[in-house]
Amino acid sequence: MRRYHFDLVDADTVTEASGALLDNDDQAGKVARKLAQEVREQRPELVGHGYAVLVRSDSGEEIWRAAIDRPGGGEGTGAHSAESTKVSLADAFRPKIT
């Protein structure tokens, strides 16, 4: 397993939410898309402002980017595992974003 870091980013700001141990990059991309959907639903005030969920490897390499502004939107490679995870980006960012 590898550690992946999930950040909420816009043009000027990076806010780190959490890290998770996942099997591979494909699973990290699936989690990023799910988290972007959660943010759209739970933090609608962020929609339309260019936010995205950024996934980085432990070494800092960008693995995936899922746009908050568009449902199902994301950039990356490969097919995604159906395995779920308990990462909640919307809750993790609640106290950090004004």
DOMARKOL-681775 format. One line per field, with one value per atom (N, C-alpha, C): residue number from 1; residue in one letter; atom name; x, y, z. Coordinates in nm, 3 decimals, always signed. Example, Ala and Ser with C-alpha at 12.3 -4.5 7.8 and 13.67 -1.06 7.14 Angstrom:
BEGIN
k = c(1,1,1,2,2,2)
r = c(A,A,A,S,S,S)
a = c(N,CA,C,N,CA,C)
c1 = c(+1.319,+1.230,+1.320,+1.285,+1.367,+1.290)
c2 = c(-0.569,-0.450,-0.330,-0.225,-0.106,+0.003)
c3 = c(+0.780,+0.780,+0.780,+0.708,+0.714,+0.787)
This chain:
BEGIN
k = c(1,1,1,2,2,2,3,3,3,4,4,4,5,5,5,6,6,6,7,7,7,8,8,8,9,9,9,10,10,10,11,11,11,12,12,12,13,13,13,14,14,14,15,15,15,16,16,16,17,17,17,18,18,18,19,19,19,20,20,20,21,21,21,22,22,22,23,23,23,24,24,24,25,25,25,26,26,26,27,27,27,28,28,28,29,29,29,30,30,30,31,31,31,32,32,32,33,33,33,34,34,34,35,35,35,36,36,36,37,37,37,38,38,38,39,39,39,40,40,40,41,41,41,42,42,42,43,43,43,44,44,44,45,45,45,46,46,46,47,47,47,48,48,48,49,49,49,50,50,50,51,51,51,52,52,52,53,53,53,54,54,54,55,55,55,56,56,56,57,57,57,58,58,58,59,59,59,60,60,60,61,61,61,62,62,62,63,63,63,64,64,64,65,65,65,66,66,66,67,67,67,68,68,68,69,69,69,70,70,70,71,71,71,72,72,72,73,73,73,74,74,74,75,75,75,76,76,76,77,77,77,78,78,78,79,79,79,80,80,80,81,81,81,82,82,82,83,83,83,84,84,84,85,85,85,86,86,86,87,87,87,88,88,88,89,89,89,90,90,90,91,91,91,92,92,92,93,93,93,94,94,94,95,95,95,96,96,96,97,97,97,98,98,98)
r = c(M,M,M,R,R,R,R,R,R,Y,Y,Y,H,H,H,F,F,F,D,D,D,L,L,L,V,V,V,D,D,D,A,A,A,D,D,D,T,T,T,V,V,V,T,T,T,E,E,E,A,A,A,S,S,S,G,G,G,A,A,A,L,L,L,L,L,L,D,D,D,N,N,N,D,D,D,D,D,D,Q,Q,Q,A,A,A,G,G,G,K,K,K,V,V,V,A,A,A,R,R,R,K,K,K,L,L,L,A,A,A,Q,Q,Q,E,E,E,V,V,V,R,R,R,E,E,E,Q,Q,Q,R,R,R,P,P,P,E,E,E,L,L,L,V,V,V,G,G,G,H,H,H,G,G,G,Y,Y,Y,A,A,A,V,V,V,L,L,L,V,V,V,R,R,R,S,S,S,D,D,D,S,S,S,G,G,G,E,E,E,E,E,E,I,I,I,W,W,W,R,R,R,A,A,A,A,A,A,I,I,I,D,D,D,R,R,R,P,P,P,G,G,G,G,G,G,G,G,G,E,E,E,G,G,G,T,T,T,G,G,G,A,A,A,H,H,H,S,S,S,A,A,A,E,E,E,S,S,S,T,T,T,K,K,K,V,V,V,S,S,S,L,L,L,A,A,A,D,D,D,A,A,A,F,F,F,R,R,R,P,P,P,K,K,K,I,I,I,T,T,T)
a = c(N,CA,C,N,CA,C,N,CA,C,N,CA,C,N,CA,C,N,CA,C,N,CA,C,N,CA,C,N,CA,C,N,CA,C,N,CA,C,N,CA,C,N,CA,C,N,CA,C,N,CA,C,N,CA,C,N,CA,C,N,CA,C,N,CA,C,N,CA,C,N,CA,C,N,CA,C,N,CA,C,N,CA,C,N,CA,C,N,CA,C,N,CA,C,N,CA,C,N,CA,C,N,CA,C,N,CA,C,N,CA,C,N,CA,C,N,CA,C,N,CA,C,N,CA,C,N,CA,C,N,CA,C,N,CA,C,N,CA,C,N,CA,C,N,CA,C,N,CA,C,N,CA,C,N,CA,C,N,CA,C,N,CA,C,N,CA,C,N,CA,C,N,CA,C,N,CA,C,N,CA,C,N,CA,C,N,CA,C,N,CA,C,N,CA,C,N,CA,C,N,CA,C,N,CA,C,N,CA,C,N,CA,C,N,CA,C,N,CA,C,N,CA,C,N,CA,C,N,CA,C,N,CA,C,N,CA,C,N,CA,C,N,CA,C,N,CA,C,N,CA,C,N,CA,C,N,CA,C,N,CA,C,N,CA,C,N,CA,C,N,CA,C,N,CA,C,N,CA,C,N,CA,C,N,CA,C,N,CA,C,N,CA,C,N,CA,C,N,CA,C,N,CA,C,N,CA,C,N,CA,C,N,CA,C,N,CA,C,N,CA,C,N,CA,C,N,CA,C,N,CA,C,N,CA,C,N,CA,C,N,CA,C)
c1 = c(+0.084,+0.000,+0.088,+0.035,+0.105,+0.021,+0.087,+0.014,-0.011,-0.136,-0.179,-0.231,-0.207,-0.252,-0.359,-0.468,-0.580,-0.586,-0.576,-0.576,-0.693,-0.746,-0.843,-0.765,-0.770,-0.689,-0.777,-0.734,-0.787,-0.665,-0.682,-0.570,-0.457,-0.489,-0.389,-0.364,-0.452,-0.448,-0.444,-0.366,-0.368,-0.399,-0.504,-0.540,-0.536,-0.444,-0.431,-0.535,-0.609,-0.714,-0.665,-0.616,-0.585,-0.499,-0.454,-0.382,-0.451,-0.428,-0.489,-0.395,-0.395,-0.321,-0.414,-0.374,-0.455,-0.370,-0.437,-0.366,-0.288,-0.345,-0.281,-0.335,-0.279,-0.320,-0.465,-0.510,-0.647,-0.746,-0.718,-0.805,-0.801,-0.686,-0.674,-0.760,-0.762,-0.845,-0.993,-1.034,-1.173,-1.211,-1.124,-1.150,-1.159,-1.070,-1.072,-1.205,-1.255,-1.384,-1.498,-1.493,-1.596,-1.590,-1.471,-1.456,-1.502,-1.473,-1.519,-1.672,-1.736,-1.882,-1.933,-1.868,-1.906,-1.897,-1.788,-1.771,-1.880,-1.912,-2.021,-2.152,-2.180,-2.308,-2.309,-2.198,-2.195,-2.144,-2.072,-2.017,-2.049,-2.176,-2.212,-2.154,-2.117,-2.058,-1.921,-1.861,-1.730,-1.743,-1.862,-1.884,-1.877,-1.810,-1.800,-1.682,-1.595,-1.480,-1.346,-1.349,-1.227,-1.159,-1.230,-1.170,-1.161,-1.062,-1.045,-0.985,-1.005,-0.938,-0.811,-0.699,-0.569,-0.517,-0.474,-0.415,-0.266,-0.187,-0.042,+0.008,+0.116,+0.184,+0.263,+0.316,+0.396,+0.517,+0.566,+0.681,+0.643,+0.512,+0.465,+0.421,+0.434,+0.394,+0.242,+0.192,+0.049,+0.004,-0.097,-0.150,-0.281,-0.366,-0.501,-0.552,-0.644,-0.711,-0.856,-0.948,-1.092,-1.157,-1.215,-1.277,-1.402,-1.417,-1.538,-1.652,-1.619,-1.719,-1.798,-1.746,-1.820,-1.836,-1.960,-1.985,-1.913,-1.847,-1.775,-1.646,-1.610,-1.491,-1.365,-1.263,-1.136,-1.035,-0.910,-0.803,-0.715,-0.674,-0.589,-0.584,-0.539,-0.527,-0.585,-0.624,-0.660,-0.805,-0.842,-0.974,-0.967,-1.081,-1.081,-1.143,-1.085,-1.134,-1.268,-1.355,-1.485,-1.476,-1.359,-1.344,-1.367,-1.439,-1.467,-1.367,-1.370,-1.282,-1.358,-1.304,-1.372,-1.318,-1.246,-1.193,-1.310,-1.325,-1.431,-1.369,-1.347,-1.283,-1.372,-1.500,-1.589,-1.582,-1.583,-1.572,-1.432,-1.330,-1.194,-1.165,-1.225,-1.198,-1.290,-1.397,-1.495,-1.434,-1.346,-1.294,-1.185,-1.130,-1.015,-1.051,-1.171,-1.206,-1.301,-1.275,-1.361,-1.444)
c2 = c(-0.119,+0.000,+0.124,+0.229,+0.357,+0.463,+0.565,+0.677,+0.782,+0.829,+0.935,+1.051,+1.173,+1.293,+1.361,+1.402,+1.465,+1.611,+1.703,+1.846,+1.910,+2.016,+2.099,+2.218,+2.240,+2.347,+2.439,+2.566,+2.660,+2.725,+2.835,+2.895,+2.940,+2.980,+3.038,+2.960,+2.868,+2.808,+2.657,+2.597,+2.452,+2.428,+2.351,+2.314,+2.164,+2.111,+1.966,+1.914,+1.814,+1.757,+1.635,+1.537,+1.410,+1.324,+1.216,+1.117,+0.984,+0.893,+0.761,+0.658,+0.540,+0.428,+0.357,+0.352,+0.291,+0.195,+0.106,+0.003,+0.057,+0.158,+0.203,+0.338,+0.393,+0.522,+0.522,+0.410,+0.402,+0.418,+0.355,+0.367,+0.512,+0.575,+0.715,+0.806,+0.780,+0.858,+0.841,+0.720,+0.694,+0.770,+0.767,+0.839,+0.990,+1.043,+1.186,+1.226,+1.146,+1.178,+1.173,+1.075,+1.063,+1.184,+1.224,+1.339,+1.468,+1.483,+1.601,+1.606,+1.492,+1.486,+1.524,+1.474,+1.510,+1.661,+1.721,+1.864,+1.940,+1.899,+1.964,+1.960,+1.846,+1.829,+1.899,+1.892,+1.942,+2.085,+2.133,+2.269,+2.340,+2.358,+2.417,+2.556,+2.626,+2.759,+2.754,+2.636,+2.622,+2.597,+2.556,+2.526,+2.657,+2.650,+2.765,+2.856,+2.813,+2.895,+2.830,+2.726,+2.665,+2.567,+2.520,+2.424,+2.284,+2.210,+2.072,+1.992,+1.861,+1.771,+1.724,+1.750,+1.712,+1.593,+1.489,+1.372,+1.373,+1.363,+1.357,+1.228,+1.176,+1.062,+1.112,+1.020,+1.057,+1.141,+1.123,+1.200,+1.337,+1.367,+1.498,+1.500,+1.390,+1.383,+1.391,+1.477,+1.485,+1.359,+1.291,+1.166,+1.191,+1.275,+1.293,+1.430,+1.485,+1.611,+1.597,+1.611,+1.600,+1.735,+1.795,+1.927,+1.921,+2.020,+2.033,+2.085,+2.166,+2.236,+2.146,+2.031,+1.948,+1.806,+1.758,+1.622,+1.520,+1.425,+1.319,+1.364,+1.492,+1.546,+1.501,+1.472,+1.436,+1.406,+1.411,+1.381,+1.276,+1.180,+1.075,+0.960,+0.846,+0.732,+0.608,+0.514,+0.381,+0.366,+0.239,+0.206,+0.210,+0.228,+0.248,+0.131,+0.098,-0.007,+0.032,-0.063,-0.034,-0.026,-0.050,-0.047,+0.092,+0.103,+0.235,+0.268,+0.393,+0.439,+0.534,+0.565,+0.649,+0.792,+0.836,+0.972,+1.067,+1.171,+1.270,+1.408,+1.447,+1.574,+1.691,+1.683,+1.794,+1.829,+1.731,+1.757,+1.803,+1.747,+1.782,+1.929,+1.985,+2.123,+2.223,+2.177,+2.270,+2.378,+2.349,+2.457,+2.541,+2.497,+2.563,+2.665,+2.655,+2.742,+2.849,+2.973,+3.083,+3.132)
c3 = c(+0.000,+0.000,+0.000,-0.062,-0.068,+0.002,+0.055,+0.116,+0.010,+0.005,-0.084,+0.000,-0.047,+0.022,-0.062,+0.002,-0.067,-0.024,-0.123,-0.097,-0.169,-0.112,-0.181,-0.234,-0.365,-0.425,-0.509,-0.516,-0.614,-0.678,-0.746,-0.818,-0.725,-0.603,-0.514,-0.386,-0.350,-0.217,-0.224,-0.136,-0.117,+0.030,+0.056,+0.191,+0.202,+0.282,+0.296,+0.393,+0.349,+0.434,+0.507,+0.434,+0.497,+0.405,+0.462,+0.385,+0.403,+0.312,+0.320,+0.260,+0.318,+0.260,+0.163,+0.036,-0.068,-0.150,-0.223,-0.299,-0.418,-0.489,-0.612,-0.657,-0.764,-0.817,-0.863,-0.919,-0.966,-0.851,-0.740,-0.623,-0.572,-0.573,-0.529,-0.618,-0.749,-0.840,-0.811,-0.781,-0.746,-0.619,-0.519,-0.395,-0.422,-0.507,-0.539,-0.602,-0.694,-0.758,-0.657,-0.569,-0.465,-0.370,-0.332,-0.243,-0.310,-0.440,-0.513,-0.512,-0.529,-0.524,-0.386,-0.280,-0.143,-0.121,-0.167,-0.149,-0.223,-0.346,-0.423,-0.345,-0.283,-0.213,-0.076,-0.003,+0.134,+0.146,+0.047,+0.050,-0.082,-0.115,-0.245,-0.268,-0.161,-0.178,-0.246,-0.254,-0.320,-0.471,-0.516,-0.658,-0.738,-0.852,-0.940,-0.910,-0.820,-0.783,-0.819,-0.901,-0.950,-0.856,-0.753,-0.660,-0.722,-0.677,-0.719,-0.605,-0.609,-0.516,-0.587,-0.525,-0.580,-0.500,-0.569,-0.505,-0.532,-0.424,-0.436,-0.374,-0.430,-0.369,-0.249,-0.171,-0.054,-0.093,-0.216,-0.263,-0.318,-0.323,-0.370,-0.515,-0.587,-0.728,-0.740,-0.831,-0.855,-0.928,-0.872,-0.928,-1.000,-0.944,-0.995,-0.955,-1.032,-0.999,-1.040,-0.944,-0.971,-0.945,-1.048,-1.037,-0.951,-0.863,-0.782,-0.869,-0.968,-1.049,-1.144,-1.176,-1.272,-1.219,-1.213,-1.165,-1.250,-1.182,-1.252,-1.314,-1.298,-1.362,-1.292,-1.370,-1.312,-1.420,-1.384,-1.477,-1.412,-1.490,-1.437,-1.536,-1.490,-1.580,-1.516,-1.598,-1.550,-1.507,-1.484,-1.432,-1.280,-1.218,-1.074,-1.001,-0.887,-0.801,-0.743,-0.716,-0.656,-0.504,-0.447,-0.303,-0.249,-0.138,-0.080,+0.029,+0.071,+0.178,+0.267,+0.384,+0.482,+0.485,+0.384,+0.380,+0.357,+0.438,+0.420,+0.404,+0.283,+0.252,+0.293,+0.268,+0.299,+0.448,+0.533,+0.677,+0.714,+0.654,+0.686,+0.657,+0.551,+0.513,+0.580,+0.642,+0.698,+0.785,+0.880,+0.963,+0.896,+0.785,+0.726,+0.618,+0.558,+0.446,+0.495,+0.458,+0.500,+0.385)
